[in-house]
Amino acid sequence: MDDLPGRVVILDAGSQYGKRIDRRIRELNVKSDLLPLSTPIEEIKRAQYKAIVISGGPGSVLNDSSPAIDPNIFKLGLPVLGICYGKQLMVKHCGGIVTKKIGREDGQCDAVVDPTCPLFGGLHPEQKVLLTHGDGMEVLPSGFSPIAHHEDTIVAVANKEQKLYGLQFHPEVDLTENGPTMMKNFLFAVAKIQPDYTMVSRLEHCLDHVRKIVGPTKKVLMLISGGIDSTVSALLLRKALGPERVIAVFINNGFMRKNEVSEVETSLKQLELDVKVIHEFNKFYTAMTSVTDNTTASRTGNSTGGDHVQDHLVLSSERRRVTKMLCEVSEPEEKRHIIGDTFVDVAQDVMKNLGLSPENTFLGQGTLRPDLIESASCIASASADVIKTHHNDSDLVRQWRSLGRVVEPLTDFHKDEVRALGRDLGLSAEYCMRHPFPGPGLAIRVLCANEPYIGKDFAETQVLIKVICNYAKAKQTDHALTHRVDKATSDRDRERLLALSREEFMGILLPIRTVGVQGDCRSYSYCAALSCNEDKSVPWESALFLARMITKVCHNVNRVAFAFGGPILHPVSEVTPTLLTPLVLALAREVDYVAHSVLKTRNCYDLVSQMPVVLIPVQFDRDPMNSNKMPPCAHSVVLRPFLSKDFMTGRAVVPGADLPVEVVDEMAKSVARVPGVSRVLYDLTPKPPGTTEWE
Ligand SMILES: Nc1ncnc2c1ncn2[C@@H]1O[C@H](COP(=O)(O)OP(=O)(O)OP(=O)(O)O)[C@@H](O)[C@H]1O
């Protein structure tokens, strides 16, 4: 079957979702090839593709340095589906005009589609779609007509005669609920492609792949975390190579949850996986690594704090610096780099101790496709922006890969596919549905900071948030910043904001930064907190709407959380100095345990995809007028119950709709009782613009 020519080419403009498009198409039994946007047109003609999909990307067509496409692509006579940035390219090159929008759109929206358009055949006119963009369209190219709107904005256009379709939203992600139907319509109704690429068993494909890479005699040191990905990888390796050639190693890095080490050990033993547990807290705690000087997201690497690997490729033009020790570092990317490199360093120690020669031993990891995409690995996408460096894709790991020393059976799979594979391999449903827990563990669930993050835009953003929360009053007094809200929102949004002013939400900006993803780019920006009088219950739907409005109007805010405990009366301008110290980690471990215990005992574990519990260096309710005040010393805790099928996009669990309100309240109350906790918050942000994890 692999000899079949690809039917569809996906031209990748650096989208976080490039691989999702690929997967959506392959799910429909159509072979697709993922190529860079700059692929010469001759190559595309030669391959005789039947259709072209152009992905989204972090660029803007208004910026000359953004990825370019040969404009003749649109004259080939082939059906083209342009998604987000791909649509903007289509509009620009077909003679339309693209302009910068005042407000960004990042999140799930309601769109009204034209059901008579072949792309939307069989669909209801009202559709939930994921929009994520900052550019709009001022003039339609001639021959094009609008085929979908979000409020008063055109979000899809088509030149049906030439089979050119442009969507501002993303049909490839789950947040566009009928995306698969749109994709199916494009392939079969518009491009008339035959679904002749029935997938060979992925299991067999994986086994062959492993045998080919590892060869007949070499061994694999498989890094196993007890999560589904590494467990499935280990089972596949065992099946392909036999148990004697797979050495499973579980590393206790000191950032584990309460009781996790023993639970992992037990569950792996039940699978008859003979796992070696290595305790290396001190090594991680004091580890350093080298990173590129101006940016912490480098593509080549150097040695870790350990002295084993000397054979690294270092570009001579690249300036590098050695980090501080992990327990002294606050920058999230730097933490991830150190942890990733230390994993490899520990693996090398293990190899040495077991007498395994590096030439004859591969490093095995449960890396998935989304890990590589978010780390902007060139394996996954040539031009994706680094959202976060996954520890299993750090500099050192990349060097090992380039030396052909890593085997990762699942790099072409997504989480839900791995779960299905796990079930086929005999794992229990419970094991397959375990919530993902990141390898760096609690180390990235403690937001570290030495000082408050207060940029030049802090004061104005603080006021803007107040204007959004009390829009009616701001309108009455003709506040100078209301025009910013007016320009970035629709009539419907503003109507709702006016009505919502009665609910008396208070909004403040916190002097901390969290990681987000806005328009396919990484953002590292402010977080806002909402609060209200909780005499009655929390109006969650209104809080979610306000959160959406805040990130829509304030592009420097990528996350909004609701703070339990009544109105926040005092602004927060200081942080509790926080690094990865044993006491701080103990607090993070305890609050994580308390929150998850409630979720489990109330039988709600399966209602959420995962629930990061994050410690933030914020002590609320400190009166700035109190001259005797002591420096802040408490932390707050954010609950992040999250729903996601594809683990690339998702949304906050809605209390009352997805999870009983009593359970949310009980979690908040139980966590608030843990000594050292100032307030408990509930993250309201979808992904995008916030990532699942805060770092
Ligand atoms: N504590 C650990 N000990 C050994 N290896 C680990 C550990 N944590 C993570 N790894 C390795 O790093 C890979 C990626 O870890 P990550 O945290 O991203 O988890 P994941 O992709 O959800 O995988 P899993 O589902 O196996 O936890 C794992 O698949 C595993 O190979």
The ligand as an SDF file (V2000), in Angstrom:
LIG
                    3D

 31 33  0  0  0  0  0  0  0  0999 V2000
   10.1620    9.3700   35.6180 N   0  0  0  0  0  0  0  0  0  0  0  0
   10.5300    8.9070   34.4280 C   0  0  0  0  0  0  0  0  0  0  0  0
   11.4040    7.8970   34.3380 N   0  0  0  0  0  0  0  0  0  0  0  0
   11.8150    7.4430   33.1460 C   0  0  0  0  0  0  0  0  0  0  0  0
   11.4010    7.9410   31.9850 N   0  0  0  0  0  0  0  0  0  0  0  0
   10.5300    8.9500   31.9820 C   0  0  0  0  0  0  0  0  0  0  0  0
   10.0450    9.4910   33.2050 C   0  0  0  0  0  0  0  0  0  0  0  0
    9.2010   10.4760   32.9040 N   0  0  0  0  0  0  0  0  0  0  0  0
    9.1550   10.5460   31.5740 C   0  0  0  0  0  0  0  0  0  0  0  0
    9.9510    9.6460   30.9960 N   0  0  0  0  0  0  0  0  0  0  0  0
   10.1870    9.4270   29.5480 C   0  0  0  0  0  0  0  0  0  0  0  0
    9.9090   10.6220   28.8200 O   0  0  0  0  0  0  0  0  0  0  0  0
    8.8160   10.3810   27.9030 C   0  0  0  0  0  0  0  0  0  0  0  0
    7.9230   11.5870   27.7930 C   0  0  0  0  0  0  0  0  0  0  0  0
    7.4370   11.9140   29.0210 O   0  0  0  0  0  0  0  0  0  0  0  0
    6.2030   12.8710   29.1940 P   0  0  0  0  0  0  0  0  0  0  0  0
    6.2990   13.4500   30.4770 O   0  0  0  0  0  0  0  0  0  0  0  0
    6.0920   13.7850   28.0370 O   0  0  0  0  0  0  0  0  0  0  0  0
    5.0420   11.8860   29.2840 O   0  0  0  0  0  0  0  0  0  0  0  0
    4.0690   11.3120   28.2590 P   0  0  0  0  0  0  0  0  0  0  0  0
    4.3340   11.7110   26.8440 O   0  0  0  0  0  0  0  0  0  0  0  0
    2.7230   11.5650   28.8210 O   0  0  0  0  0  0  0  0  0  0  0  0
    4.4880    9.8180   28.3740 O   0  0  0  0  0  0  0  0  0  0  0  0
    3.9000    8.8330   29.4130 P   0  0  0  0  0  0  0  0  0  0  0  0
    2.4360    8.7110   29.0490 O   0  0  0  0  0  0  0  0  0  0  0  0
    4.6650    7.5840   29.1880 O   0  0  0  0  0  0  0  0  0  0  0  0
    4.1320    9.4510   30.7590 O   0  0  0  0  0  0  0  0  0  0  0  0
    8.1030    9.2080   28.4750 C   0  0  0  0  0  0  0  0  0  0  0  0
    7.3460    8.5730   27.4810 O   0  0  0  0  0  0  0  0  0  0  0  0
    9.2460    8.3880   28.9910 C   0  0  0  0  0  0  0  0  0  0  0  0
    9.9050    7.7280   27.9400 O   0  0  0  0  0  0  0  0  0  0  0  0
  1  2  1  0
  2  3  1  0
  2  7  2  0
  3  4  2  0
  4  5  1  0
  5  6  2  0
  6  7  1  0
  6 10  1  0
  7  8  1  0
  8  9  2  0
  9 10  1  0
 10 11  1  0
 11 12  1  0
 11 30  1  0
 12 13  1  0
 13 14  1  0
 13 28  1  0
 14 15  1  0
 15 16  1  0
 16 17  2  0
 16 18  1  0
 16 19  1  0
 19 20  1  0
 20 21  2  0
 20 22  1  0
 20 23  1  0
 23 24  1  0
 24 25  2  0
 24 26  1  0
 24 27  1  0
 28 29  1  0
 28 30  1  0
 30 31  1  0
M  END
$$$$
